[in-house]
């Protein structure tokens, strides 16, 4: 695989500025000291919605130590990392029926879906949201041991769950997904999923399977969904996508044929688009089509191609 060059502009949900303190979280005394530190900050999540401050501009709703009293007891505070000497944790307050009222946040902050605010957050803050949401999702789904079925307990400040019966250790997982544009001459291949609103087109994507390289997954997905053979594959950029726990691996691929055969179980349709069509869709001036917004890496893949990026030859 070859590297295709930098993407234009930052990728949302990336750029996390925190030092994850991976060695320090192995020290229970250090973790307990940080939890008691009055300067430590806590980012609450409620049913995977993140706390943001009320106001014209989006800002994360960092709280102090008393919010940790309401953390889900099956998870507890999860270490996010450090910045400028201040430690940051995520806390899941999903057990609360009315978290805004219980935490006394009325008029000051609210819980919201990350997509609603990601575009307005300070640089890097969406990366913190991706880390916190991804970890809390993993904890909610792994309360029991996959080896023996017994309950698991949290360790390493939220980065491992240990079975109380067989001592098996379970670590957070990220699901890799390839997302790609097949390029043929001055055209790129886009598809439509059944769930898309009318007029929306996007890059093809699919999960990597066991024993498969990124290049092989790109080629397989494009062939399966659209009947297009690809040769060289070029990596462009990646994006954390905590919905629930994916890493989107963005690529450009050199198409070797043009005739499309759509797999109707996967896509409603697929077709080739000229570069100027995609450019107008990105700018919102195309009458007949639109593409995902800038929060999605598909948007940035299209922008990189429109601006001149090409797959390796």
ZADO-1210 file (C-alpha; in nm, 4 decimals, padded with zeros to 6 digits):
<atoms>
<atom x="00.0000" y="00.0000" z="00.0000" code="UNK" pos="1"/>
<atom x="00.1259" y="00.3459" z="-00.0811" code="UNK" pos="2"/>
<atom x="00.0532" y="00.6690" z="00.1039" code="UNK" pos="3"/>
<atom x="-00.1526" y="00.9118" z="-00.0973" code="UNK" pos="4"/>
<atom x="-00.0687" y="01.2345" z="00.0854" code="UNK" pos="5"/>
<atom x="-00.2352" y="01.4411" z="00.3522" code="UNK" pos="6"/>
<atom x="-00.6057" y="01.5077" z="00.3550" code="UNK" pos="7"/>
<atom x="-00.7164" y="01.8720" z="00.3278" code="UNK" pos="8"/>
<atom x="-00.8125" y="01.9953" z="00.6736" code="UNK" pos="9"/>
<atom x="-00.8540" y="01.8114" z="01.0044" code="UNK" pos="10"/>
<atom x="-01.0616" y="01.4933" z="01.0209" code="UNK" pos="11"/>
<atom x="-01.3416" y="01.5177" z="01.2826" code="UNK" pos="12"/>
<atom x="-01.3083" y="01.2832" z="01.5835" code="UNK" pos="13"/>
<atom x="-00.9292" y="01.2841" z="01.5374" code="UNK" pos="14"/>
<atom x="-00.6558" y="01.5010" z="01.6871" code="UNK" pos="15"/>
<atom x="-00.7099" y="01.4051" z="02.0523" code="UNK" pos="16"/>
<atom x="-00.4709" y="01.6346" z="02.2492" code="UNK" pos="17"/>
<atom x="-00.4585" y="01.4245" z="02.5681" code="UNK" pos="18"/>
<atom x="-00.1576" y="01.2214" z="02.6799" code="UNK" pos="19"/>
<atom x="-00.3271" y="00.8889" z="02.7511" code="UNK" pos="20"/>
<atom x="-00.0918" y="00.8153" z="03.0439" code="UNK" pos="21"/>
<atom x="-00.0796" y="00.4477" z="02.9484" code="UNK" pos="22"/>
<atom x="00.1942" y="00.3661" z="03.1998" code="UNK" pos="23"/>
<atom x="00.0487" y="00.5616" z="03.4894" code="UNK" pos="24"/>
<atom x="-00.2913" y="00.3957" z="03.4653" code="UNK" pos="25"/>
<atom x="-00.1211" y="00.0731" z="03.5734" code="UNK" pos="26"/>
<atom x="-00.0613" y="00.2319" z="03.9163" code="UNK" pos="27"/>
<atom x="-00.3814" y="00.2162" z="04.1304" code="UNK" pos="28"/>
<atom x="-00.2422" y="00.4644" z="04.3831" code="UNK" pos="29"/>
<atom x="-00.1723" y="00.7199" z="04.1120" code="UNK" pos="30"/>
<atom x="-00.5233" y="00.6731" z="03.9675" code="UNK" pos="31"/>
<atom x="-00.6842" y="00.7152" z="04.3120" code="UNK" pos="32"/>
<atom x="-00.4801" y="01.0286" z="04.3707" code="UNK" pos="33"/>
<atom x="-00.5987" y="01.1784" z="04.0427" code="UNK" pos="34"/>
<atom x="-00.9609" y="01.0941" z="04.1235" code="UNK" pos="35"/>
<atom x="-00.9258" y="01.2903" z="04.4504" code="UNK" pos="36"/>
<atom x="-00.7395" y="01.5825" z="04.2942" code="UNK" pos="37"/>
<atom x="-00.9687" y="01.8902" z="04.2952" code="UNK" pos="38"/>
<atom x="-00.8288" y="01.9999" z="03.9585" code="UNK" pos="39"/>
<atom x="-00.9223" y="01.6740" z="03.7833" code="UNK" pos="40"/>
<atom x="-01.1938" y="01.7095" z="03.5196" code="UNK" pos="41"/>
<atom x="-01.4704" y="01.4638" z="03.4339" code="UNK" pos="42"/>
<atom x="-01.6642" y="01.4434" z="03.1071" code="UNK" pos="43"/>
<atom x="-02.0117" y="01.2973" z="03.1671" code="UNK" pos="44"/>
<atom x="-02.1916" y="01.0819" z="02.9113" code="UNK" pos="45"/>
<atom x="-02.5560" y="00.9806" z="02.9436" code="UNK" pos="46"/>
<atom x="-02.6708" y="00.6942" z="02.7232" code="UNK" pos="47"/>
<atom x="-02.3781" y="00.7773" z="02.4929" code="UNK" pos="48"/>
<atom x="-02.4750" y="01.1432" z="02.4619" code="UNK" pos="49"/>
<atom x="-02.2031" y="01.3848" z="02.5708" code="UNK" pos="50"/>
<atom x="-02.2447" y="01.6819" z="02.8043" code="UNK" pos="51"/>
<atom x="-02.1990" y="02.0219" z="02.6381" code="UNK" pos="52"/>
<atom x="-02.2376" y="02.3713" z="02.7748" code="UNK" pos="53"/>
<atom x="-02.5387" y="02.5797" z="02.6795" code="UNK" pos="54"/>
<atom x="-02.4506" y="02.8761" z="02.4623" code="UNK" pos="55"/>
<atom x="-02.3985" y="02.9947" z="02.1080" code="UNK" pos="56"/>
<atom x="-02.0735" y="02.7995" z="02.0597" code="UNK" pos="57"/>
<atom x="-02.0243" y="02.4316" z="02.1347" code="UNK" pos="58"/>
<atom x="-01.7997" y="02.3417" z="02.4292" code="UNK" pos="59"/>
<atom x="-01.7592" y="02.0231" z="02.6279" code="UNK" pos="60"/>
<atom x="-01.9270" y="02.0221" z="02.9693" code="UNK" pos="61"/>
<atom x="-01.6362" y="01.9270" z="03.1942" code="UNK" pos="62"/>
<atom x="-01.7380" y="01.8658" z="03.5564" code="UNK" pos="63"/>
<atom x="-01.5635" y="01.8248" z="03.8919" code="UNK" pos="64"/>
<atom x="-01.5196" y="01.5203" z="04.1146" code="UNK" pos="65"/>
<atom x="-01.8717" y="01.5073" z="04.2618" code="UNK" pos="66"/>
<atom x="-02.0108" y="01.3877" z="03.9263" code="UNK" pos="67"/>
<atom x="-01.8105" y="01.0655" z="03.9698" code="UNK" pos="68"/>
<atom x="-02.0477" y="00.9703" z="04.2525" code="UNK" pos="69"/>
<atom x="-02.3129" y="00.9101" z="03.9851" code="UNK" pos="70"/>
<atom x="-02.0950" y="00.6953" z="03.7567" code="UNK" pos="71"/>
<atom x="-02.2300" y="00.3581" z="03.6491" code="UNK" pos="72"/>
<atom x="-02.0978" y="00.1259" z="03.9237" code="UNK" pos="73"/>
<atom x="-02.0170" y="-00.1395" z="03.6637" code="UNK" pos="74"/>
<atom x="-01.7714" y="00.0949" z="03.4959" code="UNK" pos="75"/>
<atom x="-01.6682" y="00.3809" z="03.7244" code="UNK" pos="76"/>
<atom x="-01.4582" y="00.6727" z="03.5997" code="UNK" pos="77"/>
<atom x="-01.2497" y="00.5867" z="03.2917" code="UNK" pos="78"/>
<atom x="-00.9159" y="00.7605" z="03.2471" code="UNK" pos="79"/>
<atom x="-00.8870" y="00.9658" z="02.9290" code="UNK" pos="80"/>
<atom x="-00.5461" y="01.1208" z="02.9903" code="UNK" pos="81"/>
<atom x="-00.3583" y="01.4322" z="03.0939" code="UNK" pos="82"/>
<atom x="-00.3070" y="01.7773" z="02.9515" code="UNK" pos="83"/>
<atom x="-00.1050" y="02.0591" z="03.1066" code="UNK" pos="84"/>
<atom x="-00.0814" y="01.8647" z="03.4300" code="UNK" pos="85"/>
<atom x="-00.4587" y="01.8145" z="03.4613" code="UNK" pos="86"/>
<atom x="-00.6075" y="01.4645" z="03.4526" code="UNK" pos="87"/>
<atom x="-00.9276" y="01.3925" z="03.2574" code="UNK" pos="88"/>
<atom x="-01.1794" y="01.1098" z="03.3042" code="UNK" pos="89"/>
<atom x="-01.5038" y="01.0046" z="03.1327" code="UNK" pos="90"/>
<atom x="-01.8006" y="00.8995" z="03.3461" code="UNK" pos="91"/>
<atom x="-02.1155" y="00.7160" z="03.2399" code="UNK" pos="92"/>
<atom x="-02.4157" y="00.8586" z="03.4265" code="UNK" pos="93"/>
<atom x="-02.6691" y="00.6526" z="03.2297" code="UNK" pos="94"/>
<atom x="-02.8316" y="00.5082" z="03.5479" code="UNK" pos="95"/>
<atom x="-02.9728" y="00.8560" z="03.6216" code="UNK" pos="96"/>
<atom x="-03.3311" y="00.9042" z="03.5012" code="UNK" pos="97"/>
<atom x="-03.2911" y="01.2824" z="03.4687" code="UNK" pos="98"/>
<atom x="-02.9200" y="01.3637" z="03.4710" code="UNK" pos="99"/>
<atom x="-02.9584" y="01.7344" z="03.3995" code="UNK" pos="100"/>
<atom x="-03.1823" y="01.7781" z="03.7037" code="UNK" pos="101"/>
<atom x="-02.9869" y="01.5431" z="03.9307" code="UNK" pos="102"/>
<atom x="-02.6556" y="01.7090" z="03.8492" code="UNK" pos="103"/>
<atom x="-02.8037" y="02.0583" z="03.8794" code="UNK" pos="104"/>
<atom x="-02.7238" y="02.1513" z="03.5207" code="UNK" pos="105"/>
<atom x="-03.0521" y="02.3124" z="03.4157" code="UNK" pos="106"/>
<atom x="-02.9808" y="02.6123" z="03.1914" code="UNK" pos="107"/>
<atom x="-02.6045" y="02.5527" z="03.2054" code="UNK" pos="108"/>
<atom x="-02.5496" y="02.2323" z="03.0078" code="UNK" pos="109"/>
<atom x="-02.7271" y="01.9544" z="02.8203" code="UNK" pos="110"/>
<atom x="-02.6601" y="01.6044" z="02.6902" code="UNK" pos="111"/>
<atom x="-02.6569" y="01.5714" z="02.3110" code="UNK" pos="112"/>
<atom x="-02.5544" y="01.3394" z="02.0305" code="UNK" pos="113"/>
<atom x="-02.1904" y="01.4123" z="01.9369" code="UNK" pos="114"/>
<atom x="-02.2832" y="01.4591" z="01.5704" code="UNK" pos="115"/>
<atom x="-02.4916" y="01.7627" z="01.6664" code="UNK" pos="116"/>
<atom x="-02.1904" y="01.9542" z="01.8008" code="UNK" pos="117"/>
<atom x="-01.8753" y="01.8025" z="01.6521" code="UNK" pos="118"/>
<atom x="-01.8370" y="02.0732" z="01.3880" code="UNK" pos="119"/>
<atom x="-01.8351" y="02.3491" z="01.6493" code="UNK" pos="120"/>
<atom x="-01.6053" y="02.1967" z="01.9095" code="UNK" pos="121"/>
<atom x="-01.2558" y="02.3280" z="01.9729" code="UNK" pos="122"/>
<atom x="-00.9850" y="02.1482" z="01.7762" code="UNK" pos="123"/>
<atom x="-00.9153" y="01.8073" z="01.9287" code="UNK" pos="124"/>
<atom x="-01.2195" y="01.8025" z="02.1570" code="UNK" pos="125"/>
<atom x="-01.4117" y="01.5727" z="01.9238" code="UNK" pos="126"/>
<atom x="-01.1200" y="01.3297" z="01.9526" code="UNK" pos="127"/>
<atom x="-01.1711" y="01.3277" z="02.3289" code="UNK" pos="128"/>
<atom x="-01.5402" y="01.2538" z="02.2724" code="UNK" pos="129"/>
<atom x="-01.4473" y="00.9645" z="02.0417" code="UNK" pos="130"/>
<atom x="-01.2177" y="00.8192" z="02.3064" code="UNK" pos="131"/>
<atom x="-01.4699" y="00.8518" z="02.5886" code="UNK" pos="132"/>
<atom x="-01.7706" y="00.7318" z="02.3935" code="UNK" pos="133"/>
<atom x="-01.5809" y="00.4375" z="02.2483" code="UNK" pos="134"/>
<atom x="-01.4539" y="00.3214" z="02.5863" code="UNK" pos="135"/>
<atom x="-01.7908" y="00.3566" z="02.7586" code="UNK" pos="136"/>
<atom x="-01.9625" y="00.1677" z="02.4765" code="UNK" pos="137"/>
<atom x="-01.7124" y="-00.1155" z="02.5169" code="UNK" pos="138"/>
<atom x="-01.7713" y="-00.1341" z="02.8934" code="UNK" pos="139"/>
<atom x="-02.1488" y="-00.1429" z="02.8484" code="UNK" pos="140"/>
<atom x="-02.1179" y="-00.4382" z="02.6072" code="UNK" pos="141"/>
<atom x="-01.8569" y="-00.6441" z="02.7921" code="UNK" pos="142"/>
<atom x="-01.9876" y="-00.6933" z="03.1441" code="UNK" pos="143"/>
<atom x="-01.9439" y="-01.0710" z="03.1104" code="UNK" pos="144"/>
<atom x="-01.6472" y="-01.2878" z="03.0208" code="UNK" pos="145"/>
<atom x="-01.6382" y="-01.4192" z="02.6655" code="UNK" pos="146"/>
<atom x="-01.4503" y="-01.7305" z="02.7849" code="UNK" pos="147"/>
<atom x="-01.6647" y="-01.8547" z="03.0732" code="UNK" pos="148"/>
<atom x="-01.9658" y="-01.6213" z="03.0905" code="UNK" pos="149"/>
<atom x="-01.9035" y="-01.4888" z="03.4408" code="UNK" pos="150"/>
<atom x="-01.8999" y="-01.1220" z="03.5382" code="UNK" pos="151"/>
<atom x="-01.5953" y="-00.9035" z="03.4730" code="UNK" pos="152"/>
<atom x="-01.4386" y="-00.6289" z="03.6840" code="UNK" pos="153"/>
<atom x="-01.2733" y="-00.3053" z="03.5714" code="UNK" pos="154"/>
<atom x="-00.8961" y="-00.2581" z="03.5956" code="UNK" pos="155"/>
<atom x="-00.6270" y="-00.0179" z="03.4754" code="UNK" pos="156"/>
<atom x="-00.8553" y="00.2836" z="03.5124" code="UNK" pos="157"/>
<atom x="-01.0967" y="00.1458" z="03.2538" code="UNK" pos="158"/>
<atom x="-00.8628" y="-00.0181" z="03.0006" code="UNK" pos="159"/>
<atom x="-00.9178" y="-00.3813" z="03.0953" code="UNK" pos="160"/>
<atom x="-01.1961" y="-00.5999" z="03.2324" code="UNK" pos="161"/>
<atom x="-01.0869" y="-00.9078" z="03.4285" code="UNK" pos="162"/>
<atom x="-01.3056" y="-01.2132" z="03.4770" code="UNK" pos="163"/>
<atom x="-01.3685" y="-01.2863" z="03.8438" code="UNK" pos="164"/>
<atom x="-01.3935" y="-01.6598" z="03.7714" code="UNK" pos="165"/>
<atom x="-01.1256" y="-01.7582" z="03.5181" code="UNK" pos="166"/>
<atom x="-00.9016" y="-01.4457" z="03.5360" code="UNK" pos="167"/>
<atom x="-00.9252" y="-01.3883" z="03.1604" code="UNK" pos="168"/>
<atom x="-00.8365" y="-01.0312" z="03.0632" code="UNK" pos="169"/>
<atom x="-01.0458" y="-00.8442" z="02.8069" code="UNK" pos="170"/>
<atom x="-00.9255" y="-00.5231" z="02.6433" code="UNK" pos="171"/>
<atom x="-01.1088" y="-00.2531" z="02.4458" code="UNK" pos="172"/>
<atom x="-01.1483" y="-00.3311" z="02.0782" code="UNK" pos="173"/>
<atom x="-01.1721" y="-00.1159" z="01.7677" code="UNK" pos="174"/>
<atom x="-01.3374" y="-00.2482" z="01.4505" code="UNK" pos="175"/>
<atom x="-01.1406" y="-00.1528" z="01.1342" code="UNK" pos="176"/>
<atom x="-01.3478" y="-00.0408" z="00.8361" code="UNK" pos="177"/>
<atom x="-01.2135" y="00.0394" z="00.4893" code="UNK" pos="178"/>
<atom x="-01.3791" y="00.3308" z="00.3112" code="UNK" pos="179"/>
<atom x="-01.2622" y="00.4080" z="-00.0382" code="UNK" pos="180"/>
<atom x="-01.3042" y="00.5738" z="-00.3735" code="UNK" pos="181"/>
<atom x="-01.2354" y="00.3666" z="-00.6842" code="UNK" pos="182"/>
<atom x="-01.0869" y="00.6009" z="-00.9453" code="UNK" pos="183"/>
<atom x="-01.0995" y="00.5524" z="-01.3219" code="UNK" pos="184"/>
<atom x="-00.9613" y="00.8366" z="-01.5288" code="UNK" pos="185"/>
<atom x="-01.1406" y="01.1561" z="-01.4226" code="UNK" pos="186"/>
<atom x="-01.4254" y="00.9745" z="-01.2475" code="UNK" pos="187"/>
<atom x="-01.4814" y="00.8195" z="-00.9070" code="UNK" pos="188"/>
<atom x="-01.7226" y="00.5490" z="-00.7960" code="UNK" pos="189"/>
<atom x="-01.9921" y="00.6378" z="-00.5419" code="UNK" pos="190"/>
<atom x="-02.2798" y="00.4346" z="-00.4053" code="UNK" pos="191"/>
<atom x="-02.6159" y="00.4712" z="-00.2340" code="UNK" pos="192"/>
<atom x="-02.7321" y="00.2656" z="00.0622" code="UNK" pos="193"/>
<atom x="-03.1044" y="00.1969" z="00.1110" code="UNK" pos="194"/>
<atom x="-03.1083" y="00.4168" z="00.4223" code="UNK" pos="195"/>
<atom x="-02.9734" y="00.7232" z="00.2398" code="UNK" pos="196"/>
<atom x="-03.2069" y="01.0176" z="00.1731" code="UNK" pos="197"/>
<atom x="-03.2894" y="01.0857" z="-00.1895" code="UNK" pos="198"/>
<atom x="-02.9962" y="01.2355" z="-00.3802" code="UNK" pos="199"/>
<atom x="-02.7230" y="01.1336" z="-00.1363" code="UNK" pos="200"/>
<atom x="-02.4142" y="00.9463" z="-00.2593" code="UNK" pos="201"/>
<atom x="-02.1065" y="00.8384" z="-00.0681" code="UNK" pos="202"/>
<atom x="-01.7894" y="00.6294" z="-00.0764" code="UNK" pos="203"/>
<atom x="-01.8161" y="00.2519" z="-00.0527" code="UNK" pos="204"/>
<atom x="-01.7153" y="00.0952" z="00.2795" code="UNK" pos="205"/>
<atom x="-01.6988" y="-00.2341" z="00.4638" code="UNK" pos="206"/>
<atom x="-01.5454" y="-00.4109" z="00.7632" code="UNK" pos="207"/>
<atom x="-01.2117" y="-00.5872" z="00.7395" code="UNK" pos="208"/>
<atom x="-01.2443" y="-00.9602" z="00.7828" code="UNK" pos="209"/>
<atom x="-01.0066" y="-01.1926" z="00.9749" code="UNK" pos="210"/>
<atom x="-00.6849" y="-01.2695" z="00.7878" code="UNK" pos="211"/>
<atom x="-00.7334" y="-00.9809" z="00.5427" code="UNK" pos="212"/>
<atom x="-00.5071" y="-00.6868" z="00.4610" code="UNK" pos="213"/>
<atom x="-00.6388" y="-00.3361" z="00.4052" code="UNK" pos="214"/>
<atom x="-00.5647" y="-00.3654" z="00.0322" code="UNK" pos="215"/>
<atom x="-00.7477" y="-00.6973" z="00.0105" code="UNK" pos="216"/>
<atom x="-01.0493" y="-00.5598" z="00.1958" code="UNK" pos="217"/>
<atom x="-01.0661" y="-00.2576" z="-00.0366" code="UNK" pos="218"/>
<atom x="-01.0532" y="-00.4788" z="-00.3449" code="UNK" pos="219"/>
<atom x="-01.3050" y="-00.7290" z="-00.2076" code="UNK" pos="220"/>
<atom x="-01.5612" y="-00.4692" z="-00.1002" code="UNK" pos="221"/>
<atom x="-01.5524" y="-00.2801" z="-00.4304" code="UNK" pos="222"/>
<atom x="-01.5791" y="-00.6047" z="-00.6277" code="UNK" pos="223"/>
<atom x="-01.8630" y="-00.7394" z="-00.4120" code="UNK" pos="224"/>
<atom x="-02.0702" y="-00.4220" z="-00.4058" code="UNK" pos="225"/>
<atom x="-02.0112" y="-00.2860" z="-00.7557" code="UNK" pos="226"/>
<atom x="-01.8332" y="-00.5512" z="-00.9627" code="UNK" pos="227"/>
<atom x="-01.5290" y="-00.3291" z="-01.0145" code="UNK" pos="228"/>
<atom x="-01.1785" y="-00.4751" z="-01.0108" code="UNK" pos="229"/>
<atom x="-00.9073" y="-00.2588" z="-00.8533" code="UNK" pos="230"/>
<atom x="-00.5304" y="-00.2724" z="-00.8674" code="UNK" pos="231"/>
<atom x="-00.3116" y="-00.0369" z="-00.6639" code="UNK" pos="232"/>
<atom x="-00.4545" y="00.0973" z="-00.3372" code="UNK" pos="233"/>
<atom x="-00.3339" y="00.4162" z="-00.1676" code="UNK" pos="234"/>
<atom x="-00.3910" y="00.5060" z="00.1959" code="UNK" pos="235"/>
<atom x="-00.5116" y="00.8623" z="00.2582" code="UNK" pos="236"/>
<atom x="-00.6133" y="00.9034" z="00.6238" code="UNK" pos="237"/>
<atom x="-00.8056" y="00.7399" z="00.9072" code="UNK" pos="238"/>
<atom x="-01.0855" y="00.8533" z="01.1362" code="UNK" pos="239"/>
<atom x="-01.2032" y="00.7261" z="01.4742" code="UNK" pos="240"/>
<atom x="-01.5765" y="00.6637" z="01.4443" code="UNK" pos="241"/>
<atom x="-01.7247" y="00.5816" z="01.7875" code="UNK" pos="242"/>
<atom x="-02.0651" y="00.4638" z="01.6561" code="UNK" pos="243"/>
<atom x="-02.0087" y="00.2296" z="01.8201" code="UNK" pos="244"/>
<atom x="-01.6338" y="00.1562" z="01.7909" code="UNK" pos="245"/>
<atom x="-01.4865" y="00.1741" z="01.4410" code="UNK" pos="246"/>
<atom x="-01.1721" y="00.3094" z="01.2798" code="UNK" pos="247"/>
<atom x="-01.2411" y="00.4287" z="00.9257" code="UNK" pos="248"/>
<atom x="-00.9400" y="00.3680" z="00.6983" code="UNK" pos="249"/>
<atom x="-00.9661" y="00.5983" z="00.3987" code="UNK" pos="250"/>
<atom x="-00.8151" y="00.4866" z="00.0659" code="UNK" pos="251"/>
<atom x="-00.8104" y="00.5588" z="-00.3057" code="UNK" pos="252"/>
<atom x="-00.8018" y="00.2615" z="-00.5435" code="UNK" pos="253"/>
<atom x="-00.7173" y="00.2376" z="-00.9135" code="UNK" pos="254"/>
<atom x="-01.0116" y="00.0799" z="-01.0991" code="UNK" pos="255"/>
<atom x="-00.9330" y="-00.1642" z="-01.3794" code="UNK" pos="256"/>
<atom x="-01.2770" y="-00.1856" z="-01.5430" code="UNK" pos="257"/>
<atom x="-01.5804" y="00.0421" z="-01.5819" code="UNK" pos="258"/>
<atom x="-01.8878" y="-00.1844" z="-01.6053" code="UNK" pos="259"/>
<atom x="-02.0775" y="-00.1745" z="-01.2761" code="UNK" pos="260"/>
<atom x="-02.2713" y="-00.4692" z="-01.1361" code="UNK" pos="261"/>
<atom x="-02.4560" y="-00.3549" z="-00.8241" code="UNK" pos="262"/>
<atom x="-02.5150" y="-00.5924" z="-00.5337" code="UNK" pos="263"/>
<atom x="-02.8718" y="-00.4908" z="-00.4458" code="UNK" pos="264"/>
<atom x="-02.8471" y="-00.6537" z="-00.1040" code="UNK" pos="265"/>
<atom x="-02.5787" y="-00.3968" z="-00.0148" code="UNK" pos="266"/>
<atom x="-02.6551" y="-00.0925" z="-00.2272" code="UNK" pos="267"/>
<atom x="-02.9479" y="00.0761" z="-00.3922" code="UNK" pos="268"/>
<atom x="-02.7216" y="00.1918" z="-00.6720" code="UNK" pos="269"/>
<atom x="-02.3635" y="00.2726" z="-00.7712" code="UNK" pos="270"/>
<atom x="-02.2323" y="00.4889" z="-01.0529" code="UNK" pos="271"/>
<atom x="-01.9352" y="00.6861" z="-01.1807" code="UNK" pos="272"/>
<atom x="-01.9218" y="01.0610" z="-01.1156" code="UNK" pos="273"/>
<atom x="-01.7115" y="01.3190" z="-01.2963" code="UNK" pos="274"/>
<atom x="-01.4706" y="01.5251" z="-01.0873" code="UNK" pos="275"/>
<atom x="-01.6617" y="01.8474" z="-01.1471" code="UNK" pos="276"/>
<atom x="-01.9869" y="01.6817" z="-01.0315" code="UNK" pos="277"/>
<atom x="-01.8266" y="01.5778" z="-00.7037" code="UNK" pos="278"/>
<atom x="-01.6756" y="01.9243" z="-00.6623" code="UNK" pos="279"/>
<atom x="-02.0185" y="02.0852" z="-00.6966" code="UNK" pos="280"/>
<atom x="-02.1697" y="01.8343" z="-00.4542" code="UNK" pos="281"/>
<atom x="-01.9014" y="01.9167" z="-00.1978" code="UNK" pos="282"/>
<atom x="-01.9796" y="02.2850" z="-00.2343" code="UNK" pos="283"/>
<atom x="-02.3539" y="02.2221" z="-00.2132" code="UNK" pos="284"/>
<atom x="-02.4232" y="02.3615" z="-00.5613" code="UNK" pos="285"/>
<atom x="-02.5167" y="02.0365" z="-00.7413" code="UNK" pos="286"/>
<atom x="-02.8912" y="02.0269" z="-00.8134" code="UNK" pos="287"/>
<atom x="-02.9196" y="01.6482" z="-00.8337" code="UNK" pos="288"/>
<atom x="-02.6901" y="01.5077" z="-00.5656" code="UNK" pos="289"/>
<atom x="-02.5264" y="01.5721" z="-00.2309" code="UNK" pos="290"/>
<atom x="-02.2576" y="01.3960" z="-00.0288" code="UNK" pos="291"/>
<atom x="-02.1918" y="01.3391" z="00.3420" code="UNK" pos="292"/>
<atom x="-02.0984" y="01.6466" z="00.5474" code="UNK" pos="293"/>
<atom x="-01.7471" y="01.7295" z="00.6614" code="UNK" pos="294"/>
<atom x="-01.7830" y="01.5259" z="00.9822" code="UNK" pos="295"/>
<atom x="-01.7479" y="01.2090" z="00.7686" code="UNK" pos="296"/>
<atom x="-01.4198" y="01.0905" z="00.6199" code="UNK" pos="297"/>
<atom x="-01.6029" y="01.0144" z="00.2943" code="UNK" pos="298"/>
<atom x="-01.6359" y="01.3912" z="00.2465" code="UNK" pos="299"/>
<atom x="-01.2611" y="01.4363" z="00.2968" code="UNK" pos="300"/>
<atom x="-01.1745" y="01.1533" z="00.0591" code="UNK" pos="301"/>
<atom x="-01.3801" y="01.3215" z="-00.2118" code="UNK" pos="302"/>
<atom x="-01.2237" y="01.6586" z="-00.1351" code="UNK" pos="303"/>
<atom x="-00.8720" y="01.5138" z="-00.1555" code="UNK" pos="304"/>
<atom x="-00.9519" y="01.3584" z="-00.4947" code="UNK" pos="305"/>
<atom x="-01.1145" y="01.6748" z="-00.6280" code="UNK" pos="306"/>
<atom x="-00.8027" y="01.8652" z="-00.5196" code="UNK" pos="307"/>
<atom x="-00.5752" y="01.6302" z="-00.7120" code="UNK" pos="308"/>
<atom x="-00.5053" y="01.3211" z="-00.5010" code="UNK" pos="309"/>
<atom x="-00.4834" y="01.0020" z="-00.7065" code="UNK" pos="310"/>
<atom x="-00.4320" y="00.6327" z="-00.6297" code="UNK" pos="311"/>
<atom x="-00.0817" y="00.4936" z="-00.6912" code="UNK" pos="312"/>
<atom x="-00.0101" y="00.3624" z="-01.0398" code="UNK" pos="313"/>
</atoms>
